[in-house]
């Protein structure tokens, strides 16, 4: 790649993709997404040809340049002072690293395009999870428990949204993600295709999770932050399990629930 390009004016058109990144719809604009923080950039650099450009504060330039060189990334690296960075982005970006990536190279694949070399043994299924932070946490947890893929229902939030990526520590770019179109019929078809035992997490009509012997191939469903797993999905599940809690407490954060369920049921290799 070329040497870093220092820019002094916030009005420079080369910085247009980075403007006003607090906007919620940015991730879907013009087929791009914004990665924030150095750890997210490192995940993006696993596919260096997918990076459109990088932007770093002066204090982070040397580190970003070294990583981009190692990855043989040919995208331009723009460097600015902190005042210019804040003027362009509209936020106090103290982490000092941004990058623009092409969505098509990272976004969840369609079910019909999912063709793993070996059948998945553990799949995390997210139903109607639309909290930005939770989506990021769920992908981070999926990576930690060696999940083969994350299956998203149609209404789940975009995992490539800037904040979700940051919370996931870049793992939303590493863990295979699949986006369903018809729900819950796609889930039923997916489980049948890969011979997955469907386990729903819910309070209603459930058994303690410790009473279930981990299936050899499992799809674990966690649901909407308030409504939980739907009746339709629970009707499809072979098992419905709950995490025992103290009296008077009826629920956990969806990411915490997913972590506890995966700790019990994941077939992924862990150390």
N, C-alpha and C positions, 0 to 999 in steps of 0.2 A: 504494500500500500504506500501511498505518498505520505509525506510528512504532515503533521497536524496543520490545519488551516485556521489561523487566528482571526476572529471576527470581532470588531469593536462596536458595530451599530446594531441595536435591537431590530432595526427596520430591514436588515439585510434579508433579501428574499430566500436565501439558502436556508434560513431558519424557519420558514413558514410552517413546516410540518410540526414544529414544536410549540406553536403558539396556543396559549389558553388551554393547556392540557388538563385543567380541572374539569373541563366539560365532560359530561357523562357519556356522550355519544361518540367521543373521539375514536374509540377503538374500531368503529365500523366505517370510518370515513375513508373513502377512496382506496379501500382495500389494504389499509395499513393498520398497524398497531404500534403503541409506544411502550417500550421497555424502560423501566426506571430502576436504578441501583446497579452497582457493579456485578452483583451475583446474578441478576437477571440478564445483563449483557453477556456474561460468561455462558449462560444457557443459550442465548441467541447465537453466540459465536460457534456453537456446535454445528450450525448450518450457515457458514459465513456468507454464502452467496445470497442468502435471504435478507441480509441487512442492507437497507437503503442508505443510511447514514448514521453517524454517531455524533453525540454532542457531550462535551465534558467541560467542567469548570477547569480553570487553570491549575488548581491544586490536584486534580485527578488525571490530567492529560497524560503524564508519563506512564501511569499504570494502565490506562485504557489503551494507549498506543502500543505498549509492550504486548498486551494480550491479543490485540488485533493483529499484530505482526506474527505472533505465534500461530494464530488461526488462519493466517494467509487471507485475511479479509481485505478486499479491495475497495470497500465502501469508504467515502470520505469521512474524516474525523474533524469536526469543527470544535474549536476551543474558544471559550469566552470567559470573561471575568464574572464573578458572582452577581454583580449588579445587572449585567446584561442578561444573564441566565434568568434571573427573577423577572426582569422586564418582559422577556419573551414568553416564559411559561405561565406567568401569573401566580406563581407560588414560590415560597422560600424553599428551594430545592437543595437542602443541606447535604444530600448524598452526592450531588454533583455529577451524575451520570445519566444520560438518556440515549436511547437508540430507536430508530424507526425500522420496523421489519415488515415484510410482506405477509399479510394474513394467510394467504392461500397455502403457504409452506408450513404453517403451524396450527391452523385452526382444526377443530375436531372433524374427523372424517365421517362420512356417511356409513351407515351400517353395511351397505352393500360393498363398500370399499375396504372393509376391515377383513384382512386375510392374513392372520399371523402364521408364521412358519410352524409353530406348535400351538395347540389349543390352550386358551387361557385357563389357569387353575384358580385364580382369584380375580373377581371383578367387583369394583365398587360402583353401585348404581345410585345416582342422585336424582331424586324425584322432586321437581318444582323448587329446587334450592336457588333462591334468587338474591341472597344477601352477598354483597361484593366480598366482604372479608371472609365469610364462611366458604365461598367457592375457593378462594386462595388457600385457606387452611386445609380444606378437604384434599386438594391436590398435593399439598405438602405431606399430609398424613398418608395418602395413597403411596407416595414415593417411599416414605419411611417404612411402610409395612409390605413393600415389594408387591404391590398390586400390578397385575398385568395390563389392566385397562380400566378407564373410568367411563361408564355409560351415562350420558346426560339425557334427561327427558327434554322435550321440546322447549319448555318454559324456563329451564335453568339459565342462570346468568352467564354471560360471556366470560370464559376463563382467560381470555386475552385482554381484558380490560386492565388498564395500567395498575390500579391498586390491587386487583386480584393477583396479577403477576407478581407484584412486590411481596404480598403476603405469602404467596406460595414459595418464595425464595427461588423463583425460576422453574420450579418443578412442573408448573402447568405447561411448560414447553418441552418437558422431558417425558412425562407419563402419557401414554397413548390415550387419547380422548375420542369418544365416538358420540355423535349426536343422533338421537332417535327422531323420527318424524311422526309416527303414529303411536299413540300411547293409550293403553299399555300393550297393545298387540306386538309392537316391535320388541318389547322386553320379553314377552312369551316366546317369540320366534328366536331371539338371541339365545335364550337359555336352552331351548330345544336344540339349536344348531350346535352348541358346544357342550351339551350334556351337563349343564350347570344346575346345581341345586339352589333354588331361590330362597333366600332367608330374608325376611322383612324384620325390621326393628320397630317395635310398637309396644304400647302399654296394653292395648286391648287384646284380649284372648291370646295371651302370650305366655311363654314359659321362660324361666331364668336361662340366660345364655349359657351358663356353665353346664346346664343339663344336656346341651346339644353336642354330640360328637362332631368335630369338624369334618364336613364332607370333603371328598377328594377334589371336587371342582365346585366352587361356590360363587354365587352372585349375592352380595349383601346390599340391601336397599336401605338408605336413609332418606328421610322425607323433608317436606317443607318445614321451615323454622318454627312455624306456629301450628300448622295443621297435621304435621307428621306424614306418615306413609298413608296413601289413599286406600279406601276400601277396595277398589278395583285391583290394586297391586297386592294387597294382603290376601285377596281371594285367589291370586295366582300362586302365592308362595307355598312351598312345601312346609316351611316352618316360620313361625312368628315368635320372636324372642324379645325379652326385655332385659335391661340392666338393673339389677336390684338396687334400690335406693332407700334412704331413710324415710320414715313415715312423714307425710306432709310435703314431700318433694316429688313432683310428678314428671319432671323432664330434665334433660341435660341439653346443653348446646349441641347442635347437630354434628359439629366437628368432633367434640368430645365423645359423643356416642359412636361415631364412626371409628375413632381410634380404639375404643374399648372393644368394639365388635371385631375389628380387624386383628387386634391382639389375640383374641380367642380363636378366630376362624381363618385367618390368612394362611394360605399354603406357600406363600413366597419365601424365598430363602433369606434368612436373617442371621445376624451375628450377635 
